[in-house]
Amino acid sequence: MDNLPEQVAWDILGRIKRTVDKNSVSLTCKRLHELDNEQRKCIRVGCGLNPANEALVSLCNRFQNLEKVEISYSGWMSKLGKQLDDRGLYNLSLIFTPRISGFGILSVVVGCKNLNLLHLNRCLNITSMEWLEYLGKLQTLEDLCIKNCRAIGEGDLIKLGPSWQKLKRLQFEVDANYRYMKVYDRLAVDQWQTQWIPCDSMIELKLVNGIISPGRGLACVLGKCSNLEKIHLDMCVGVKDSDITGLARNSSNLRSISLRVPSDFSLPLLMNNPIRLTDECLEALAQNCTHLESVRLSFSDGEFPSFSSFTLHGILTLVQNCPIRELALDHVYSFNDVGMEALCSAEYLQMLELSRCQEITDEGLQLVAQFPKLCVLKLSKCLGVTNDGLKPLVGSHKLKLLAVDDCPQISERGVHGAADSVTFKQDLSWMNYENMVVDNTMYDINERAGDFNVFETPLAPQPPPTTPAARLRSSLFVLPRMSCSALFTLNTFLSPALHRSLTLKPSKCYTAPTACVNVDTSAHQKPSVHLKTSEEIIADEKKFIVGTYARAPVVLSSGKGCKLYDVEGREYLDLTSGIAVSALGHGDPDWVRAVTQHADVLTHVSNIYYSVPQVELAKRLVAVSFADRVFFCNSGTEANEAAIKFSRKFQRLSRPDDTNVPVEFIAFKNCFHGRTMGALALTSKEHYRSPFEPIMPGVTFLEYGNVQAAVEMIQSGKIAAVFVEPIQGEGGVYSATKEFLQSLRTACDDAGCLLVFDEVQCGLGRTGYLWAHEAYGVFPDIMTLAKPLAGGLPIGAALVTERVAKAINPGEHGSTFAGGNSHVNEIRGLGLIIGIELDVSASPFVDACRKSGLLILTAGKGNVIRIVPPLIVSKQELGLAVKIMVDCLPVLDEASSK
């Protein structure tokens, strides 16, 4: 072997690609070992180095022409980075090296002055950013990838400075579990806005879980990449039509775009800006990007599809005006058989990938045979297509590749012969149910994913439903182990065509259910014994409980999901959720398990000691909000009491020499902030306040939405804080405008007073955003929370910024248990907080609905119907609620006639 001709030896080494094989071959003879040392330009270092630093030095000394090093070893620690200095290194990849610090990276880039590729993946201990500044001065970097390095933020990338001019590829991915937006750093914002960021060389940009906000982070980069060819935006917070439109106008060479955005029903838990892309951006791409060849549109959630955002018109506009060769659609429910028909004229389309596109049926799939140039078709988790949809392709040799993954109604027999090359996978565990019946043939899906047997025996005929509730439920019966999310996916959003092709029925004996479909299929178990009737319990209540409430004459004893049951066993559909408290509904198994498990471990120890759950909850709230600190209490009114005290203390600390410290407050008409004395003073309704006067002075009530009056009062210099609900619940479900909240924010900043958002009722997902203020892009100094925070247990919280928290010292505040009818004037609200204003009293209507099994609330002056259901409410249950309300509408005519 040592006598091999040099050319033959070089050819042997050139044909071996795997590092482990090269290592083995180089040990067979001295000649190959020497040539390998000379030829090897890339090494990958994994575990097994002992000691790691010395071993790496040895490898670097051995391979003199080393250009690329990939380190995937958690034990490597580079305090000085000497192992790689002066090696002529061009490429460096570090994968999960938690012990390497920013100083180690700095030493590496100082020693390797020709570095043009740097990939950092899960390097968790890089906190100092001097290495970025040094790379900026070198101006050699062309490819930068930063993935899940928690301490490196978008704002740090500005330190690359002049290197932006040469950078060709940038991939920046944030760990979604640690992404959150803090209050803007004004200095960093100014730097991004004023510094010219040259991005003319950028050809590929990939941003995952980033923040795209005006004047912040990478928003300044999007519109400046004039030579960009490929872009991937995955769950980037705050991206808007204007961003994509600007990108399209400046990047006419764009060839590939991938957009992944949330669905309609996802709660943007880690977002402080709305994400909404519409057809406007697709039309801009169609108009300006004439070289666009690859398009991927995806919605994030596997459970809840999207019907809005990109419509069929926008997608087809893009396909018809650009030479699209690859089109991938994931969870795009606006794409249906009409879209498939339109693709028959797509003269460039070669690859089509459809994932969870549930509006496509066999009729649309059969049109694939008419697509002019299509040669690759991929189907994944599409419920509405069957073997019949593939029949025109069988034997046609139209497709070079057909890939079918987890489509429950397509069998291996159905794909046979439909393409030159076929891949078929059937793993139905994602559907999360055991037994499925398709066209009267029962598929028994075993617990092992993908294993199923077919039984040709049809099901025995089922007795027809006899009651209206049973008729409503007869469209879908859910199996005992089917999850609520699976039900929501499989029933709520199935198109009529899909309902015809896919019918789910119980595979075992039929038992007529007595409760509407929600999280359970079995009938709710009514209490077998009740010692007293409703009338007796109501009488005892009046005898032993202080009469602070005007209760409805119903005694509720149990609940499950969105259903409540009284002591006589009557069922009610609950659209009140305990006045927006029970967001998870009643008897949620995860909630019950968490409460009982912890109650068995520890209950109350007071705030004299530290508590693990309290700290963990505070960390989670801070991570998903504007806030830096959290104060826990027992209720919403206590949270507002804390905000009052924090505001006054902040003002005193901020103005130590001022003899006239601002101590007054602004609140707004129709507001409700609580019933304790301080919060009561901030509540505008006279009938709440007058019985307990005198109350705390210094509160001015202004018209909700009156910008001019609010700004003038704030500028008076007397105001410590402004209290406002982004959506007034108790006051009649009135929503603020962005202009109103933004004006309050600006005026408060100018005057030095605090802005307090009361989100006790409208926060925590009620509006479709985690925080109601996220819909407006305006952030407070203090936010008060309660109601749904513990899903039914008493808890409140005041979330504050660091500058507010610094004003509070130990002992200054605390809490013991902290931890379409003519009578319709207007329908308003957002998400699952809806108000219907009537021209008559809403009480008769609410009473009639209750007698029909529907629980709703009043608000405002008694003429507003307030609907705040549990966040788990299904479309069927909302449909039933609408039906009951429509049936009860005549009582409004009777009320008006009186």
Buried (B, 14 or more C-beta within 10 A) or exposed (E): EEEBEEEEBBEBBEEBEEBEEBEEBBEEBEBBBEBBBEBBBBBBBEEEBEEBBEBBBEBBEBBEEBBBBBBBBBBBBBEBBBBBBEBEBBBBBBBBBBBBBBBBBBBBBBBBEEBBBBBBBBBBBBEEBBBBBBBBEBBBBBBBBBBBBBBBBBBBBBBBBEBBBBBBBBBBBBBEEEBBBBBBEEEBBEBBEEEEBBBEBBBBBBBBBBBBBBBBBBBBBBBBBBBBBBBBBBBBBBBBBBBBBBBBBBBBBBBBBBBBBBBBBBBBBBBBBBBEBBBEBBBBBBBBBEEBBBBBBBBBBBBBBBEEBBBBBBBBBBBBBBBBBBBBBBBBBBBBBEBBEBBBEBEBBBBBBBBBBBBBBBBBBBBBBBBEEBBBBBBBBBBBBBBBBBBBBBEEEBBBBBBBBBBBBBBEEBBBBBBEEBEBEBEBEBBBBBBBBBEEEBBBBEEEEEEBEEEEEEBEEEEEBEEEBBEBBBBBBBBEEBBBBBBBBBBBBBBEBBBEBBBBBBBEEEEBBBBBBBBBBEEBEBEEEBEEEBEEBBEEEEEEEEEEEEEEEBBBBBBBBBBBBBBEEBBBBBBBBBBBBBBBBBBBEEBEEBBEEEEEEEEEEEBEEEBEEBEEBBEEBBBBBBBBBBBBBBBBBBBBBBBBBBBBBBBBBBEEEEEEBBBBBBBBBBBBBBBBBBBBBBBBBEEBBEEEEEBEEEBBBBEBBBBEBBBEBBEEEBBBBBBBBBBBBBBBBBBBEEEBBBBBBBBBEEBBBBBBBBBBBBBBBBBBBBBBBBBBBBBBBBBBBBBBBBBBEBBBBBBBBEBBBEBBEEEEBEBEBBBEEEBBEEEBBBBBBBBBBBEBBBBBBBBBBBBBBBBBBBBBEEBBBBBBBBBBBBEBBBEBBEBBBEEBBEBBEEBBEE
